[in-house]
Amino acid sequence: MKYPMTIIFFKVVSRRYVVFVMVVEMLNLTLCNLVLINQAVRGNEYN
């Protein structure tokens, strides 16, 4: 009875972990894009 419960637990945890990693990756990408856009805008202002 313990064994299937641990499998279910690991499945749920891994699923949430995957979602968490995806969210973090999305945030990192958006932050990098915002920094690049800001640099490009500032570069255009200076030129």
N, CA, C and O atoms as a Maestro MAE file, in Angstrom:
{
 s_m_m2io_version
 :::
 2.0.0
}

f_m_ct {
 s_m_title
 :::
 protein
 m_atom[188] {
  # First column is atom index #
  i_m_mmod_type
  r_m_x_coord
  r_m_y_coord
  r_m_z_coord
  i_m_residue_number
  s_m_chain_name
  s_m_pdb_residue_name
  s_m_pdb_atom_name
  i_m_atomic_number
  :::
  1 25 0.846 -1.203 0.000 1 A "MET " " N  " 7
  2 3 0.000 0.000 0.000 1 A "MET " " CA " 6
  3 2 0.881 1.253 0.000 1 A "MET " " C  " 6
  4 15 0.500 2.275 -0.571 1 A "MET " " O  " 8
  5 25 2.039 1.181 0.627 2 A "LYS " " N  " 7
  6 3 2.909 2.354 0.681 2 A "LYS " " CA " 6
  7 2 3.492 2.667 -0.699 2 A "LYS " " C  " 6
  8 15 3.612 3.827 -1.092 2 A "LYS " " O  " 8
  9 25 3.847 1.607 -1.420 3 A "TYR " " N  " 7
  10 3 4.596 1.802 -2.671 3 A "TYR " " CA " 6
  11 2 3.833 2.626 -3.712 3 A "TYR " " C  " 6
  12 15 4.386 3.589 -4.243 3 A "TYR " " O  " 8
  13 25 2.556 2.267 -4.026 4 A "PRO " " N  " 7
  14 3 1.818 3.085 -5.016 4 A "PRO " " CA " 6
  15 2 1.651 4.531 -4.567 4 A "PRO " " C  " 6
  16 15 1.681 5.449 -5.388 4 A "PRO " " O  " 8
  17 25 1.474 4.733 -3.262 5 A "MET " " N  " 7
  18 3 1.318 6.107 -2.768 5 A "MET " " CA " 6
  19 2 2.574 6.921 -3.062 5 A "MET " " C  " 6
  20 15 2.479 8.081 -3.464 5 A "MET " " O  " 8
  21 25 3.746 6.327 -2.866 6 A "THR " " N  " 7
  22 3 4.986 7.054 -3.144 6 A "THR " " CA " 6
  23 2 5.094 7.362 -4.630 6 A "THR " " C  " 6
  24 15 5.568 8.433 -5.007 6 A "THR " " O  " 8
  25 25 4.658 6.430 -5.478 7 A "ILE " " N  " 7
  26 3 4.708 6.669 -6.930 7 A "ILE " " CA " 6
  27 2 3.810 7.854 -7.273 7 A "ILE " " C  " 6
  28 15 4.216 8.754 -8.009 7 A "ILE " " O  " 8
  29 25 2.584 7.852 -6.735 8 A "ILE " " N  " 7
  30 3 1.657 8.965 -6.999 8 A "ILE " " CA " 6
  31 2 2.266 10.268 -6.499 8 A "ILE " " C  " 6
  32 15 2.206 11.293 -7.178 8 A "ILE " " O  " 8
  33 25 2.855 10.218 -5.301 9 A "PHE " " N  " 7
  34 3 3.464 11.418 -4.718 9 A "PHE " " CA " 6
  35 2 4.563 11.955 -5.632 9 A "PHE " " C  " 6
  36 15 4.631 13.156 -5.893 9 A "PHE " " O  " 8
  37 25 5.421 11.055 -6.114 10 A "PHE " " N  " 7
  38 3 6.514 11.492 -6.987 10 A "PHE " " CA " 6
  39 2 5.971 12.043 -8.300 10 A "PHE " " C  " 6
  40 15 6.511 13.010 -8.837 10 A "PHE " " O  " 8
  41 25 4.905 11.432 -8.822 11 A "LYS " " N  " 7
  42 3 4.315 11.933 -10.067 11 A "LYS " " CA " 6
  43 2 3.800 13.354 -9.873 11 A "LYS " " C  " 6
  44 15 4.047 14.228 -10.704 11 A "LYS " " O  " 8
  45 25 3.087 13.582 -8.778 12 A "VAL " " N  " 7
  46 3 2.541 14.922 -8.514 12 A "VAL " " CA " 6
  47 2 3.673 15.923 -8.333 12 A "VAL " " C  " 6
  48 15 3.633 17.021 -8.888 12 A "VAL " " O  " 8
  49 25 4.687 15.540 -7.552 13 A "VAL " " N  " 7
  50 3 5.799 16.457 -7.284 13 A "VAL " " CA " 6
  51 2 6.540 16.773 -8.576 13 A "VAL " " C  " 6
  52 15 6.865 17.931 -8.840 13 A "VAL " " O  " 8
  53 25 6.810 15.745 -9.383 14 A "SER " " N  " 7
  54 3 7.554 15.976 -10.625 14 A "SER " " CA " 6
  55 2 6.750 16.876 -11.557 14 A "SER " " C  " 6
  56 15 7.313 17.743 -12.226 14 A "SER " " O  " 8
  57 25 5.444 16.673 -11.602 15 A "ARG " " N  " 7
  58 3 4.605 17.513 -12.465 15 A "ARG " " CA " 6
  59 2 4.679 18.968 -12.008 15 A "ARG " " C  " 6
  60 15 4.869 19.870 -12.824 15 A "ARG " " O  " 8
  61 25 4.531 19.192 -10.708 16 A "ARG " " N  " 7
  62 3 4.600 20.567 -10.192 16 A "ARG " " CA " 6
  63 2 5.992 21.139 -10.410 16 A "ARG " " C  " 6
  64 15 6.136 22.324 -10.712 16 A "ARG " " O  " 8
  65 25 7.012 20.312 -10.261 17 A "TYR " " N  " 7
  66 3 8.386 20.777 -10.459 17 A "TYR " " CA " 6
  67 2 8.590 21.199 -11.909 17 A "TYR " " C  " 6
  68 15 9.218 22.222 -12.181 17 A "TYR " " O  " 8
  69 25 8.057 20.411 -12.839 18 A "VAL " " N  " 7
  70 3 8.177 20.759 -14.262 18 A "VAL " " CA " 6
  71 2 7.486 22.088 -14.526 18 A "VAL " " C  " 6
  72 15 8.039 22.944 -15.216 18 A "VAL " " O  " 8
  73 25 6.290 22.271 -13.989 19 A "VAL " " N  " 7
  74 3 5.564 23.535 -14.178 19 A "VAL " " CA " 6
  75 2 6.365 24.687 -13.584 19 A "VAL " " C  " 6
  76 15 6.478 25.749 -14.196 19 A "VAL " " O  " 8
  77 25 6.922 24.478 -12.392 20 A "PHE " " N  " 7
  78 3 7.714 25.518 -11.728 20 A "PHE " " CA " 6
  79 2 8.919 25.888 -12.583 20 A "PHE " " C  " 6
  80 15 9.217 27.068 -12.766 20 A "PHE " " O  " 8
  81 25 9.609 24.882 -13.106 21 A "VAL " " N  " 7
  82 3 10.785 25.145 -13.951 21 A "VAL " " CA " 6
  83 2 10.367 25.910 -15.200 21 A "VAL " " C  " 6
  84 15 11.060 26.838 -15.617 21 A "VAL " " O  " 8
  85 25 9.240 25.532 -15.802 22 A "MET " " N  " 7
  86 3 8.768 26.230 -17.006 22 A "MET " " CA " 6
  87 2 8.481 27.693 -16.685 22 A "MET " " C  " 6
  88 15 8.844 28.578 -17.460 22 A "MET " " O  " 8
  89 25 7.838 27.955 -15.556 23 A "VAL " " N  " 7
  90 3 7.528 29.336 -15.172 23 A "VAL " " CA " 6
  91 2 8.817 30.124 -14.968 23 A "VAL " " C  " 6
  92 15 8.924 31.268 -15.411 23 A "VAL " " O  " 8
  93 25 9.792 29.518 -14.299 24 A "VAL " " N  " 7
  94 3 11.065 30.206 -14.060 24 A "VAL " " CA " 6
  95 2 11.750 30.510 -15.388 24 A "VAL " " C  " 6
  96 15 12.281 31.604 -15.580 24 A "VAL " " O  " 8
  97 25 11.737 29.537 -16.311 25 A "GLU " " N  " 7
  98 3 12.350 29.760 -17.624 25 A "GLU " " CA " 6
  99 2 11.654 30.913 -18.345 25 A "GLU " " C  " 6
  100 15 12.312 31.767 -18.940 25 A "GLU " " O  " 8
  101 25 10.321 30.936 -18.289 26 A "MET " " N  " 7
  102 3 9.576 32.021 -18.942 26 A "MET " " CA " 6
  103 2 9.968 33.366 -18.336 26 A "MET " " C  " 6
  104 15 10.198 34.329 -19.066 26 A "MET " " O  " 8
  105 25 10.045 33.438 -17.007 27 A "LEU " " N  " 7
  106 3 10.413 34.693 -16.351 27 A "LEU " " CA " 6
  107 2 11.817 35.114 -16.759 27 A "LEU " " C  " 6
  108 15 12.053 36.289 -17.036 27 A "LEU " " O  " 8
  109 25 12.752 34.168 -16.799 28 A "ASN " " N  " 7
  110 3 14.121 34.496 -17.201 28 A "ASN " " CA " 6
  111 2 14.135 35.037 -18.625 28 A "ASN " " C  " 6
  112 15 14.823 36.018 -18.908 28 A "ASN " " O  " 8
  113 25 13.382 34.409 -19.524 29 A "LEU " " N  " 7
  114 3 13.353 34.862 -20.915 29 A "LEU " " CA " 6
  115 2 12.774 36.267 -21.006 29 A "LEU " " C  " 6
  116 15 13.320 37.116 -21.712 29 A "LEU " " O  " 8
  117 25 11.677 36.522 -20.301 30 A "THR " " N  " 7
  118 3 11.061 37.851 -20.377 30 A "THR " " CA " 6
  119 2 11.992 38.896 -19.785 30 A "THR " " C  " 6
  120 15 12.093 40.003 -20.313 30 A "THR " " O  " 8
  121 25 12.683 38.556 -18.679 31 A "LEU " " N  " 7
  122 3 13.618 39.512 -18.079 31 A "LEU " " CA " 6
  123 2 14.751 39.815 -19.045 31 A "LEU " " C  " 6
  124 15 15.122 40.976 -19.214 31 A "LEU " " O  " 8
  125 25 15.309 38.790 -19.684 32 A "CYS " " N  " 7
  126 3 16.401 39.000 -20.644 32 A "CYS " " CA " 6
  127 2 15.905 39.857 -21.803 32 A "CYS " " C  " 6
  128 15 16.610 40.764 -22.247 32 A "CYS " " O  " 8
  129 25 14.697 39.580 -22.299 33 A "ASN " " N  " 7
  130 3 14.157 40.361 -23.411 33 A "ASN " " CA " 6
  131 2 13.965 41.817 -23.002 33 A "ASN " " C  " 6
  132 15 14.273 42.722 -23.777 33 A "ASN " " O  " 8
  133 25 13.461 42.053 -21.794 34 A "LEU " " N  " 7
  134 3 13.264 43.430 -21.331 34 A "LEU " " CA " 6
  135 2 14.598 44.158 -21.247 34 A "LEU " " C  " 6
  136 15 14.695 45.319 -21.645 34 A "LEU " " O  " 8
  137 25 15.624 43.491 -20.736 35 A "VAL " " N  " 7
  138 3 16.947 44.122 -20.631 35 A "VAL " " CA " 6
  139 2 17.466 44.450 -22.023 35 A "VAL " " C  " 6
  140 15 17.987 45.542 -22.252 35 A "VAL " " O  " 8
  141 25 17.327 43.508 -22.957 36 A "LEU " " N  " 7
  142 3 17.803 43.746 -24.327 36 A "LEU " " CA " 6
  143 2 17.042 44.909 -24.953 36 A "LEU " " C  " 6
  144 15 17.647 45.759 -25.606 36 A "LEU " " O  " 8
  145 25 15.719 44.959 -24.761 37 A "ILE " " N  " 7
  146 3 14.912 46.045 -25.332 37 A "ILE " " CA " 6
  147 2 15.351 47.374 -24.733 37 A "ILE " " C  " 6
  148 15 15.499 48.358 -25.459 37 A "ILE " " O  " 8
  149 25 15.563 47.419 -23.417 38 A "ASN " " N  " 7
  150 3 16.006 48.658 -22.774 38 A "ASN " " CA " 6
  151 2 17.355 49.096 -23.327 38 A "ASN " " C  " 6
  152 15 17.556 50.281 -23.594 38 A "ASN " " O  " 8
  153 25 18.282 48.158 -23.501 39 A "GLN " " N  " 7
  154 3 19.594 48.497 -24.042 39 A "GLN " " CA " 6
  155 2 19.445 49.027 -25.463 39 A "GLN " " C  " 6
  156 15 20.095 50.007 -25.825 39 A "GLN " " O  " 8
  157 25 18.601 48.397 -26.271 40 A "ALA " " N  " 7
  158 3 18.415 48.832 -27.652 40 A "ALA " " CA " 6
  159 2 17.820 50.236 -27.684 40 A "ALA " " C  " 6
  160 15 18.256 51.075 -28.473 40 A "ALA " " O  " 8
  161 25 16.827 50.501 -26.830 41 A "VAL " " N  " 7
  162 3 16.193 51.826 -26.802 41 A "VAL " " CA " 6
  163 2 17.219 52.872 -26.387 41 A "VAL " " C  " 6
  164 15 17.298 53.941 -26.993 41 A "VAL " " O  " 8
  165 25 17.998 52.573 -25.365 42 A "ARG " " N  " 7
  166 3 19.007 53.534 -24.914 42 A "ARG " " CA " 6
  167 2 20.052 53.754 -26.001 42 A "ARG " " C  " 6
  168 15 20.497 54.881 -26.214 42 A "ARG " " O  " 8
  169 25 20.444 52.690 -26.685 43 A "GLY " " N  " 7
  170 3 21.414 52.822 -27.768 43 A "GLY " " CA " 6
  171 2 20.873 53.716 -28.869 43 A "GLY " " C  " 6
  172 15 21.605 54.538 -29.420 43 A "GLY " " O  " 8
  173 25 19.581 53.559 -29.195 44 A "ASN " " N  " 7
  174 3 18.980 54.398 -30.234 44 A "ASN " " CA " 6
  175 2 18.927 55.855 -29.779 44 A "ASN " " C  " 6
  176 15 19.130 56.765 -30.584 44 A "ASN " " O  " 8
  177 25 18.657 56.079 -28.496 45 A "GLU " " N  " 7
  178 3 18.606 57.455 -27.990 45 A "GLU " " CA " 6
  179 2 19.982 58.113 -28.080 45 A "GLU " " C  " 6
  180 15 20.094 59.289 -28.427 45 A "GLU " " O  " 8
  181 25 21.024 57.348 -27.767 46 A "TYR " " N  " 7
  182 3 22.369 57.931 -27.777 46 A "TYR " " CA " 6
  183 2 22.837 58.208 -29.204 46 A "TYR " " C  " 6
  184 15 23.526 59.199 -29.445 46 A "TYR " " O  " 8
  185 25 22.472 57.347 -30.149 47 A "ASN " " N  " 7
  186 3 22.992 57.518 -31.524 47 A "ASN " " CA " 6
  187 2 22.366 58.713 -32.216 47 A "ASN " " C  " 6
  188 15 22.689 58.997 -33.369 47 A "ASN " " O  " 8
  :::
 }
 m_bond[187] {
  # First column is bond index #
  i_m_from
  i_m_to
  i_m_order
  :::
  1 1 2 1
  2 2 3 1
  3 3 4 2
  4 3 5 1
  5 5 6 1
  6 6 7 1
  7 7 8 2
  8 7 9 1
  9 9 10 1
  10 10 11 1
  11 11 12 2
  12 11 13 1
  13 13 14 1
  14 14 15 1
  15 15 16 2
  16 15 17 1
  17 17 18 1
  18 18 19 1
  19 19 20 2
  20 19 21 1
  21 21 22 1
  22 22 23 1
  23 23 24 2
  24 23 25 1
  25 25 26 1
  26 26 27 1
  27 27 28 2
  28 27 29 1
  29 29 30 1
  30 30 31 1
  31 31 32 2
  32 31 33 1
  33 33 34 1
  34 34 35 1
  35 35 36 2
  36 35 37 1
  37 37 38 1
  38 38 39 1
  39 39 40 2
  40 39 41 1
  41 41 42 1
  42 42 43 1
  43 43 44 2
  44 43 45 1
  45 45 46 1
  46 46 47 1
  47 47 48 2
  48 47 49 1
  49 49 50 1
  50 50 51 1
  51 51 52 2
  52 51 53 1
  53 53 54 1
  54 54 55 1
  55 55 56 2
  56 55 57 1
  57 57 58 1
  58 58 59 1
  59 59 60 2
  60 59 61 1
  61 61 62 1
  62 62 63 1
  63 63 64 2
  64 63 65 1
  65 65 66 1
  66 66 67 1
  67 67 68 2
  68 67 69 1
  69 69 70 1
  70 70 71 1
  71 71 72 2
  72 71 73 1
  73 73 74 1
  74 74 75 1
  75 75 76 2
  76 75 77 1
  77 77 78 1
  78 78 79 1
  79 79 80 2
  80 79 81 1
  81 81 82 1
  82 82 83 1
  83 83 84 2
  84 83 85 1
  85 85 86 1
  86 86 87 1
  87 87 88 2
  88 87 89 1
  89 89 90 1
  90 90 91 1
  91 91 92 2
  92 91 93 1
  93 93 94 1
  94 94 95 1
  95 95 96 2
  96 95 97 1
  97 97 98 1
  98 98 99 1
  99 99 100 2
  100 99 101 1
  101 101 102 1
  102 102 103 1
  103 103 104 2
  104 103 105 1
  105 105 106 1
  106 106 107 1
  107 107 108 2
  108 107 109 1
  109 109 110 1
  110 110 111 1
  111 111 112 2
  112 111 113 1
  113 113 114 1
  114 114 115 1
  115 115 116 2
  116 115 117 1
  117 117 118 1
  118 118 119 1
  119 119 120 2
  120 119 121 1
  121 121 122 1
  122 122 123 1
  123 123 124 2
  124 123 125 1
  125 125 126 1
  126 126 127 1
  127 127 128 2
  128 127 129 1
  129 129 130 1
  130 130 131 1
  131 131 132 2
  132 131 133 1
  133 133 134 1
  134 134 135 1
  135 135 136 2
  136 135 137 1
  137 137 138 1
  138 138 139 1
  139 139 140 2
  140 139 141 1
  141 141 142 1
  142 142 143 1
  143 143 144 2
  144 143 145 1
  145 145 146 1
  146 146 147 1
  147 147 148 2
  148 147 149 1
  149 149 150 1
  150 150 151 1
  151 151 152 2
  152 151 153 1
  153 153 154 1
  154 154 155 1
  155 155 156 2
  156 155 157 1
  157 157 158 1
  158 158 159 1
  159 159 160 2
  160 159 161 1
  161 161 162 1
  162 162 163 1
  163 163 164 2
  164 163 165 1
  165 165 166 1
  166 166 167 1
  167 167 168 2
  168 167 169 1
  169 169 170 1
  170 170 171 1
  171 171 172 2
  172 171 173 1
  173 173 174 1
  174 174 175 1
  175 175 176 2
  176 175 177 1
  177 177 178 1
  178 178 179 1
  179 179 180 2
  180 179 181 1
  181 181 182 1
  182 182 183 1
  183 183 184 2
  184 183 185 1
  185 185 186 1
  186 186 187 1
  187 187 188 2
  :::
 }
}
